[in-house]
Amino acid sequence: MADNWQEGRCLCGAIRFRLAAPPKWTALCHCESCRRSASAPIVAWMGFDPEHVTWTGERSFYKSSEIATRGFCGRCGSQISFESTRWPGEIHLYAACLDDPEAYAPQLHCHTGERLSWLHISDDLPQFPASAELDQGAQP
């Protein structure tokens, strides 16, 4: 495990994170909930053990469903994290928040059954109409 795999931040820099290890999994999510929360047609996610994430700054939280809580910056509004009772002991981070987002490599597309019709997927990544079971045991 590396001491510092990557770092990231919100738009204004009030919240920063340091990652002590590469992600357990990565995925491009097309679900309506992710799209609406990010105001984007697709969201690039990464999953981590919470002990591999070190935070500076104070995240605010929004309970977006009975099982999910989204972390964001109270100053600039940038969403930065997602936690769910569906995946206990795991935190999901937005890959676009990385200081070096080019280091992110998606493994698959999930929830393609909810994909916007005008968004065309032209890569060769596996596609799952709903949540995908990954080798590491996580389900984005």
C-alpha positions, -999 to 999 in steps of 0.1 A, spaced: 0 0 0 13 34 -9 15 62 17 -2 86 -6 -19 72 -38 -37 104 -46 -52 136 -32 -83 155 -41 -105 185 -31 -137 203 -36 -140 233 -60 -130 259 -35 -104 238 -17 -120 241 18 -123 202 19 -94 180 9 -87 143 10 -57 121 9 -59 85 -3 -35 60 12 -43 33 -13 -57 29 -49 -95 24 -51 -111 -10 -45 -132 -5 -76 -141 22 -101 -173 27 -121 -191 51 -143 -227 54 -130 -257 63 -151 -284 61 -124 -309 89 -121 -300 96 -85 -263 101 -93 -271 122 -124 -294 145 -105 -271 149 -75 -242 159 -97 -262 177 -124 -242 155 -149 -251 128 -174 -227 103 -158 -207 101 -126 -172 86 -122 -170 68 -88 -142 52 -68 -147 29 -37 -124 29 -7 -121 16 28 -128 46 50 -95 41 69 -76 48 36 -92 83 34 -78 112 54 -99 144 54 -91 181 61 -120 206 63 -155 199 74 -179 181 51 -216 188 53 -240 159 47 -273 153 29 -294 122 34 -304 116 -2 -324 84 5 -333 61 34 -300 43 28 -277 69 14 -258 100 26 -239 124 4 -210 145 16 -204 180 2 -186 212 8 -209 237 27 -189 266 12 -189 259 -26 -215 230 -27 -192 205 -44 -203 169 -38 -173 148 -27 -185 115 -11 -213 90 -9 -220 64 19 -247 38 20 -260 11 44 -260 -10 12 -222 -10 13 -212 -7 50 -176 0 57 -170 16 24 -169 52 11 -174 63 -25 -156 93 -38 -161 114 -70 -132 107 -93 -135 142 -108 -124 156 -74 -89 141 -78 -61 165 -82 -50 142 -110 -82 128 -125 -62 113 -154 -50 87 -128 -86 74 -126 -93 44 -148 -130 33 -150 -136 -5 -149 -172 -6 -160 -205 12 -166 -233 5 -141 -270 14 -142 -269 17 -180 -306 8 -179 -311 44 -167 -286 59 -193 -298 90 -211 -306 81 -247 -285 109 -261 -253 97 -243 -236 71 -265 -211 47 -249 -182 40 -273 -157 24 -250 -152 -14 -245 -159 -14 -208 -184 -39 -194 -219 -25 -191 -245 -35 -164 -281 -24 -166 -282 -22 -128 -256 -25 -101 -225 -45 -109 -208 -71 -87 -170 -65 -88 -142 -89 -81 -133 -69 -50 -168 -75 -36 -182 -40 -40 -213 -31 -59 -214 4 -73 
